[in-house]
Amino acid sequence: MLLRGVPEVYWVRRASPMSIVKILKDEAIEEKGERSRMASFVGAIAIADLVKTTLGPKGMDKILQSTGRGREVTVTNDGATILKSLHIDNPAAKVLVDISKVQDDEVGDGTTSVVILAGELLREAEKLVAAKIHPITIISGYRMAVECARDALLQKVVDNKEDADKFRLDLMKIAVTTLSSKILYQDKDHFAKLAVDAVMRLKGSTNLEAIQIIKKPGGSLKDSFLDEGFILDKKIGIGQPKRIENAKILVANTAMDTDKVKIYGARVRVDSMSKVAEIEGAEKEKMKEKVKKIIAHGINCFVNRQLIYNFPEELFADAGILAIEHADFDGIERLALVTGGEIASTFDNPESIKLGHCKLIEEIMIGEDKLIHFFGVEMGQACTIVLRGASHHVLDEAERSLHDALCVLSQMVNDSRVLLGGGWPEMIMAKAVDELARQTPGKKSHAIEAFSKALLAIPTIIADNAGLDSAELIAKLRAEHHKEGCTAGIDVISGSVGDMAELGIFEAFKVKQAVLLSATEAAEMILRVDETISCAPRRREDRMDEERAGMVAYCNDDLPPTTQPDGVPSQPDVVRLSKHVHDNVHGNIYLDPLCLKLLDTEQFQRLRNLKQLGVTNLVYPGAVHSRFEHSLGVYWLAGKAVQTLKNCQGGELGIDCFDIQTVKIAGLLHDVGHGPFSHLFEREFLPRVLSDSKWSHEEMSVRMVDHIVDEHHIEVDPELLKRVKEMIAASTEHSSPKSMKEKLFLYDIVANGRNGIDVDKFDYIVRDCRACGLGYNFQFQRLMETMRVVGDEICYRAKDYLNIHKMFATRADLYRTVYTHPKVKAVELMIVDALVKANDRLQISSYIHDPREYWKLDDTIIKTIETTPDPVLKESRDLILRIHRRNLYQFCNEYAVPKENLDHFKDVTAQDIVCSQKNAGVTLKEEDVAVCNVRIDLTRGKHNPLESINFFKDYESDEKFTIADDRISHLLPGSYQDMIVRVYSKKPELVAIVSEAFENFQLRTYGIKAQVHATPEKKKRRL
């Protein structure tokens, strides 16, 4: 019986009148008998079929693409690597994945063969079961067959361990055979020699930790080499000794940064800068003492896992000690091993620390990279294989291939027996098993014969993968193997039957034995299965269920049986989860029934076609996440936030399930009315085609909520719907009077109009940073866990003020480096021009008046313009074609508006630039110039965002207060808002003229001239 999870309940048949008691939960899944067995067979066979095309010298590779943010790509034909990358639900398939992993760990090769053989054994067993042969009979026959097959191999093995020359030759042949099916096939002799030389240096040891593999892009695979020493992928710092003889090495994992005053979490009050200097001086003295203790060990080389800051690095350099910082953990562990040292973290007792030794440390060059070479290490067998190759993908696969060869060769030290390869072992075993089948009476003979057929599948697949006629080749092989002393196998190079001994194709007996035994055991285990039970998800009881209620809430169709007098449902004792999805930022997001009804509408699904960052993905390729993902993230965080408040202050605040549901739905639908291309639609396009446009996506979201509910006849409490719309518009000028006067803090969770801290920002800041490959150093989870309601607003602990500032600073960095990137703004200007030119024909702006039409408008409008053969749309199509070909509007120059002029600054227009032209050679027109007035702030305009945020001291305090600037003035910027005017030329040939006109405008208007940007000259040279 195969159990997934631990079954909480089961069926029990009573002894009295054949009554059956159901003790499995409703959500548990049970499969019995043939249905369970067939499901197991199908899953295992499917896995075998998946990898069988990779078997043999002519096997194919597979591309594996991860589902994470980076969507990393791996190209490989290694069975273990392929199977480890799969997300498998079938339990029998998981068994085959596990045996492949064990095969890889134990012997390093045969990972594909073991899965294929197990799959073929089950394929044959399926036929026998269909012929009414009992699984136990099949298992008994398989056991007899596997013993016979193993004995047949033992009679044919060759062991040359006593003859050193022949043993090395065997190692070379096995290495060549192992590498023949890998990416290293073309240079298999070269890499076989590298692998054999490396393993022979181990002198009988199987510790592959002494063999380091370094990958360096550049050159070809044949440029790879073996170095007799240890190479650390680091370079020696400036001012450090470049060469050290008779090195005494201290390998450490310790902090060497205490010369820096730790601001975060520290509470230091000073009344002058001299006090700060005293603190820094004390820190430096502590570091001097630590360095003295390290130097006292009598070393001339210090290797640290962590960073070494400038001050201690100078101290080491003055003492003539080579200091190497930030070595990766695997690197220092292997360095300590090969030099005979130990990793230290404290230095008070020099006699207890074991130092490493080597004859020479020097800096070497590999390609264009500098590395540190440790020669003559204490572990004499240590060596480094340096792999060269055209790309990281090639190097990764080469490393996997070489690792397989090293594993097989290292196992040969303990078991030096070898066999011929090329399908020869399978033919030998199949012949012996066939003979056993003829001698065995009864139904077991059918199982033994089936085992023989499964063995023949290996050479058959090798031939098929080489594009050969497998039926003809296997027939010839069977005929050859009826002769005494036959050494015939499949020669995929010539496409015929060949002599494996002459061709030098050998395999390790240990690998073949492991494949045979593991595959048979796995098949036997799966054959024994007669029932599969997938248990119901465990439910938390009492308080744990109530906490989860904030994540799942309720809908009108799923109310608990009792209600309060005012019609609001009481809290359910058990809340049923209806569905969950996996989000790459927040993990599993649980969706309640009402959420699903709203989500499964064409109006909400439209958000899949709205990229969160508009056209930013043309500059940051990873920025392809959608408003759909963001809306689910805000839904989830909104539920967590209100649930936190309920758990901590539920009694005094009166938060109930109705409030939880309201806030979550507001988070889900807050962007349902968003326009295409991020905020470009409402801020740039609509003002161009509709004078005095005051349309906002928040207002449209409110209208879309009504439309969705009406269009799909979704039953929802009118009061809940009203509050959802109030929360969506809470931070805008369109906000309506709030109906929940006693719970005003609920309006600040999704869209906070008071201080700008809300779950909407938490989600999009983190999501955008991840998508664009940027870091973020604020902890929104901490803010959500520690926030409390004081008075009528959400406040934060005073110790979190720096975390909040980091959030605003991260948002400002996103604006500077991503949202307002010069190339991004150039593409946006072109998109706006294309939409404006197409508006008369397509009436794009008319969609905003009717929600029934508006939901049809999304980012695909560009594809519509691009593919519509309408002459009127030619100019728009040409602009889109320019974007595809990266023929963008050319950036000319920019002007940073002084802080003192921000209040009364007037936006610059194309007309302003054209009117400033002095060169009469070419007359500029307004349609030749594009101007972008970029405003960047920390979210509260020119004001310090922390001024509008209230804090509390601790959880026992009911007092709220703001934090004065002087407490953190050294951490805050001098200004909280920037204004940049960027000018672009729509025609490449006019870049210089537009740049000159913009400079004239600056001189005439502001009396200054901005520094000339290098881009126009570069573009001019390119043209």
Secondary structure as the mmCIF struct_conf table of DSSP 4:
data_model
#
loop_
_struct_conf.conf_type_id
_struct_conf.id
_struct_conf.beg_label_comp_id
_struct_conf.beg_label_asym_id
_struct_conf.beg_label_seq_id
_struct_conf.end_label_comp_id
_struct_conf.end_label_asym_id
_struct_conf.end_label_seq_id
STRN STRN1 LEU A 2 ARG A 4
BEND BEND1 GLY A 5 GLY A 5
BEND BEND2 GLU A 8 GLU A 8
STRN STRN2 VAL A 12 ARG A 13
BEND BEND3 ALA A 15 SER A 16
TURN_TY1_P TURN_TY1_P1 PRO A 17 MET A 18
STRN STRN3 ILE A 20 VAL A 21
BEND BEND4 LEU A 24 LEU A 24
TURN_TY1_P TURN_TY1_P2 ASP A 26 GLU A 27
STRN STRN4 ILE A 29 LYS A 32
HELX_RH_AL_P HELX_RH_AL_P1 GLY A 33 VAL A 51
HELX_RH_3T_P HELX_RH_3T_P1 LYS A 52 THR A 54
BEND BEND5 GLY A 56 GLY A 56
TURN_TY1_P TURN_TY1_P3 PRO A 57 LYS A 58
HELX_LH_PP_P HELX_LH_PP_P1 GLY A 59 ASP A 61
STRN STRN5 LYS A 62 GLN A 65
BEND BEND6 THR A 67 GLY A 68
TURN_TY1_P TURN_TY1_P4 ARG A 69 GLY A 70
STRN STRN6 VAL A 73 THR A 76
HELX_RH_AL_P HELX_RH_AL_P2 GLY A 79 LYS A 84
TURN_TY1_P TURN_TY1_P5 SER A 85 SER A 85
HELX_RH_AL_P HELX_RH_AL_P3 PRO A 91 GLU A 106
TURN_TY1_P TURN_TY1_P6 VAL A 107 VAL A 107
BEND BEND7 GLY A 108 ASP A 109
HELX_RH_AL_P HELX_RH_AL_P4 THR A 111 ALA A 130
TURN_TY1_P TURN_TY1_P7 ALA A 131 LYS A 132
HELX_RH_AL_P HELX_RH_AL_P5 PRO A 135 LEU A 154
TURN_TY1_P TURN_TY1_P8 GLN A 155 LYS A 156
STRN STRN7 VAL A 158 ASP A 159
TURN_TY1_P TURN_TY1_P9 LYS A 161 GLU A 162
BEND BEND8 ASP A 163 ASP A 163
HELX_RH_AL_P HELX_RH_AL_P6 ALA A 164 LEU A 179
TURN_TY1_P TURN_TY1_P10 SER A 180 SER A 181
BEND BEND9 LYS A 182 LYS A 182
HELX_RH_3T_P HELX_RH_3T_P2 ILE A 183 ASP A 187
HELX_RH_AL_P HELX_RH_AL_P7 LYS A 188 MET A 200
TURN_TY1_P TURN_TY1_P11 ARG A 201 GLY A 204
HELX_RH_3T_P HELX_RH_3T_P3 LEU A 208 ALA A 210
STRN STRN8 ILE A 211 PRO A 217
STRN STRN9 GLY A 218 GLY A 218
BEND BEND10 GLY A 219 GLY A 219
HELX_RH_3T_P HELX_RH_3T_P4 LEU A 221 ASP A 223
STRN STRN10 PHE A 225 ASP A 227
BEND BEND11 GLU A 228 GLU A 228
STRN STRN11 GLY A 229 LEU A 232
BEND BEND12 ASP A 233 ASP A 233
HELX_LH_PP_P HELX_LH_PP_P2 ILE A 236 GLY A 237
TURN_TY1_P TURN_TY1_P12 ILE A 238 GLY A 239
BEND BEND13 GLN A 240 GLN A 240
BEND BEND14 LYS A 242 LYS A 242
STRN STRN12 ARG A 243 ALA A 252
STRN STRN13 MET A 256 MET A 256
TURN_TY1_P TURN_TY1_P13 THR A 258 ASP A 259
BEND BEND15 LYS A 260 LYS A 260
TURN_TY1_P TURN_TY1_P14 TYR A 264 GLY A 265
BEND BEND16 ASP A 271 SER A 272
HELX_RH_AL_P HELX_RH_AL_P8 MET A 273 ILE A 295
TURN_TY1_P TURN_TY1_P15 ALA A 296 HIS A 297
BEND BEND17 ASN A 300 ASN A 300
STRN STRN14 CYS A 301 ASN A 304
BEND BEND18 ARG A 305 GLN A 306
STRN STRN15 ILE A 308 ILE A 308
HELX_RH_AL_P HELX_RH_AL_P9 ASN A 310 ASP A 318
TURN_TY1_P TURN_TY1_P16 ALA A 319 GLY A 320
STRN STRN16 LEU A 322 ILE A 324
HELX_RH_AL_P HELX_RH_AL_P10 PHE A 329 THR A 339
TURN_TY1_P TURN_TY1_P17 GLY A 340 GLY A 340
STRN STRN17 ILE A 343 ALA A 344
BEND BEND19 SER A 345 SER A 345
BEND BEND20 ASP A 348 ASP A 348
HELX_RH_3T_P HELX_RH_3T_P5 PRO A 350 SER A 352
HELX_LH_PP_P HELX_LH_PP_P3 ILE A 353 LEU A 355
STRN STRN18 GLY A 356 ILE A 366
TURN_TY1_P TURN_TY1_P18 GLY A 367 GLU A 368
STRN STRN19 ASP A 369 VAL A 377
BEND BEND21 GLU A 378 MET A 379
TURN_TY1_P TURN_TY1_P19 GLY A 380 GLN A 381
STRN STRN20 CYS A 383 GLY A 389
BEND BEND22 ALA A 390 SER A 391
HELX_RH_AL_P HELX_RH_AL_P11 HIS A 392 GLN A 411
TURN_TY1_P TURN_TY1_P20 MET A 412 ASN A 414
STRN STRN21 ARG A 417 LEU A 420
TURN_TY1_P TURN_TY1_P21 GLY A 422 GLY A 423
HELX_RH_AL_P HELX_RH_AL_P12 TRP A 424 GLN A 439
BEND BEND23 GLY A 442 GLY A 442
TURN_TY1_P TURN_TY1_P22 LYS A 443 LYS A 443
HELX_RH_AL_P HELX_RH_AL_P13 LYS A 444 ASN A 465
TURN_TY1_P TURN_TY1_P23 ALA A 466 GLY A 467
HELX_RH_AL_P HELX_RH_AL_P14 SER A 470 GLU A 480
TURN_TY1_P TURN_TY1_P24 HIS A 481 HIS A 482
BEND BEND24 LYS A 483 LYS A 483
TURN_TY1_P TURN_TY1_P25 GLU A 484 GLY A 485
STRN STRN22 ALA A 488 ASP A 491
TURN_TY1_P TURN_TY1_P26 VAL A 492 GLY A 495
STRN STRN23 SER A 496 ASP A 499
HELX_RH_AL_P HELX_RH_AL_P15 MET A 500 LEU A 503
TURN_TY1_P TURN_TY1_P27 GLY A 504 GLY A 504
STRN STRN24 PHE A 506 ALA A 508
HELX_RH_AL_P HELX_RH_AL_P16 PHE A 509 LEU A 527
TURN_TY1_P TURN_TY1_P28 ARG A 528 ARG A 528
STRN STRN25 GLU A 531 SER A 534
HELX_LH_PP_P HELX_LH_PP_P4 CYS A 535 ARG A 538
TURN_TY1_P TURN_TY1_P29 ASP A 542 ASP A 542
HELX_RH_AL_P HELX_RH_AL_P17 ARG A 543 VAL A 552
HELX_RH_3T_P HELX_RH_3T_P6 ASN A 556 ASP A 558
BEND BEND25 PRO A 561 PRO A 561
STRN STRN26 THR A 563 THR A 563
TURN_TY1_P TURN_TY1_P30 PRO A 565 ASP A 566
BEND BEND26 GLY A 567 GLY A 567
HELX_LH_PP_P HELX_LH_PP_P5 VAL A 568 VAL A 568
STRN STRN27 PRO A 569 PRO A 569
HELX_LH_PP_P HELX_LH_PP_P6 SER A 570 PRO A 572
BEND BEND27 ASP A 573 VAL A 574
STRN STRN28 LYS A 579 ASP A 583
TURN_TY1_P TURN_TY1_P31 ASN A 584 HIS A 586
STRN STRN29 GLY A 587 LEU A 591
HELX_RH_AL_P HELX_RH_AL_P18 PRO A 593 LEU A 599
BEND BEND28 ASP A 600 THR A 601
HELX_RH_AL_P HELX_RH_AL_P19 GLU A 602 GLN A 605
HELX_RH_3T_P HELX_RH_3T_P7 ARG A 606 ASN A 609
BEND BEND29 LEU A 610 LEU A 610
STRN STRN30 LYS A 611 LYS A 611
TURN_TY1_P TURN_TY1_P32 GLN A 612 LEU A 613
HELX_RH_3T_P HELX_RH_3T_P8 GLY A 614 LEU A 618
TURN_TY1_P TURN_TY1_P33 VAL A 619 VAL A 619
BEND BEND30 TYR A 620 TYR A 620
TURN_TY1_P TURN_TY1_P34 PRO A 621 GLY A 622
STRN STRN31 SER A 626 SER A 626
HELX_RH_AL_P HELX_RH_AL_P20 ARG A 627 LEU A 653
TURN_TY1_P TURN_TY1_P35 GLY A 654 GLY A 654
HELX_RH_AL_P HELX_RH_AL_P21 CYS A 657 LEU A 669
TURN_TY1_P TURN_TY1_P36 HIS A 670 GLY A 673
HELX_LH_PP_P HELX_LH_PP_P7 HIS A 674 GLY A 675
BEND BEND31 PRO A 676 PRO A 676
TURN_TY1_P TURN_TY1_P37 PHE A 677 HIS A 679
HELX_RH_AL_P HELX_RH_AL_P22 LEU A 680 LEU A 680
HELX_RH_PI_P HELX_RH_PI_P1 PHE A 681 PHE A 685
HELX_RH_AL_P HELX_RH_AL_P23 LEU A 686 VAL A 689
BEND BEND32 LEU A 690 LEU A 690
TURN_TY1_P TURN_TY1_P38 SER A 691 ASP A 692
HELX_RH_AL_P HELX_RH_AL_P24 HIS A 697 GLU A 711
TURN_TY1_P TURN_TY1_P39 HIS A 712 HIS A 713
HELX_RH_AL_P HELX_RH_AL_P25 PRO A 718 ILE A 728
TURN_TY1_P TURN_TY1_P40 ALA A 729 SER A 731
BEND BEND33 THR A 732 THR A 732
TURN_TY1_P TURN_TY1_P41 GLU A 733 HIS A 734
HELX_LH_PP_P HELX_LH_PP_P8 SER A 735 LYS A 738
BEND BEND34 SER A 739 SER A 739
HELX_RH_3T_P HELX_RH_3T_P9 LYS A 741 ASP A 748
TURN_TY1_P TURN_TY1_P42 ILE A 749 VAL A 750
BEND BEND35 ALA A 751 ALA A 751
TURN_TY1_P TURN_TY1_P43 GLY A 753 ASN A 755
BEND BEND36 GLY A 756 GLY A 756
HELX_RH_AL_P HELX_RH_AL_P26 VAL A 759 CYS A 772
TURN_TY1_P TURN_TY1_P44 GLY A 773 GLY A 773
HELX_RH_AL_P HELX_RH_AL_P27 PHE A 780 THR A 786
STRN STRN32 ARG A 788 VAL A 790
TURN_TY1_P TURN_TY1_P45 GLY A 791 ASP A 792
STRN STRN33 GLU A 793 ARG A 797
HELX_RH_3T_P HELX_RH_3T_P10 ALA A 798 ASP A 800
HELX_RH_AL_P HELX_RH_AL_P28 TYR A 801 LEU A 814
HELX_RH_PI_P HELX_RH_PI_P2 TYR A 815 TYR A 819
TURN_TY1_P TURN_TY1_P46 THR A 820 THR A 820
HELX_RH_AL_P HELX_RH_AL_P29 PRO A 822 LEU A 842
HELX_RH_3T_P HELX_RH_3T_P11 ILE A 844 HIS A 849
HELX_RH_AL_P HELX_RH_AL_P30 PRO A 851 TYR A 854
TURN_TY1_P TURN_TY1_P47 TRP A 855 LYS A 856
BEND BEND37 ASP A 858 ASP A 858
TURN_TY1_P TURN_TY1_P48 ASP A 859 THR A 860
HELX_RH_AL_P HELX_RH_AL_P31 ILE A 861 THR A 867
HELX_RH_3T_P HELX_RH_3T_P12 PRO A 871 LEU A 873
HELX_RH_AL_P HELX_RH_AL_P32 LYS A 874 HIS A 884
TURN_TY1_P TURN_TY1_P49 ARG A 885 ARG A 886
HELX_LH_PP_P HELX_LH_PP_P9 LEU A 888 TYR A 889
STRN STRN34 GLN A 890 ALA A 896
HELX_LH_PP_P HELX_LH_PP_P10 VAL A 897 PRO A 898
HELX_RH_3T_P HELX_RH_3T_P13 LYS A 899 ASN A 901
BEND BEND38 LEU A 902 LEU A 902
TURN_TY1_P TURN_TY1_P50 ASP A 903 HIS A 904
HELX_RH_AL_P HELX_RH_AL_P33 ALA A 910 VAL A 914
TURN_TY1_P TURN_TY1_P51 CYS A 915 SER A 916
BEND BEND39 GLY A 921 VAL A 922
HELX_RH_3T_P HELX_RH_3T_P14 GLU A 926 ASP A 928
STRN STRN35 VAL A 929 ASP A 937
BEND BEND40 LEU A 938 ARG A 940
TURN_TY1_P TURN_TY1_P52 GLY A 941 LYS A 942
BEND BEND41 HIS A 943 HIS A 943
HELX_RH_3T_P HELX_RH_3T_P15 PRO A 945 SER A 948
STRN STRN36 PHE A 951 PHE A 952
BEND BEND42 LYS A 953 ASP A 954
TURN_TY1_P TURN_TY1_P53 TYR A 955 GLU A 956
STRN STRN37 PHE A 961 PHE A 961
HELX_RH_AL_P HELX_RH_AL_P34 ASP A 965 ILE A 968
TURN_TY1_P TURN_TY1_P54 SER A 969 LEU A 971
BEND BEND43 LEU A 972 LEU A 972
BEND BEND44 GLY A 974 GLY A 974
BEND BEND45 TYR A 976 TYR A 976
STRN STRN38 GLN A 977 SER A 985
BEND BEND46 LYS A 986 LYS A 987
HELX_RH_3T_P HELX_RH_3T_P16 PRO A 988 LEU A 990
HELX_RH_AL_P HELX_RH_AL_P35 VAL A 991 THR A 1005
TURN_TY1_P TURN_TY1_P55 TYR A 1006 TYR A 1006
BEND BEND47 GLY A 1007 GLY A 1007
HELX_LH_PP_P HELX_LH_PP_P11 ALA A 1010 HIS A 1013
BEND BEND48 ALA A 1014 ALA A 1014
HELX_RH_AL_P HELX_RH_AL_P36 THR A 1015 ARG A 1022
#
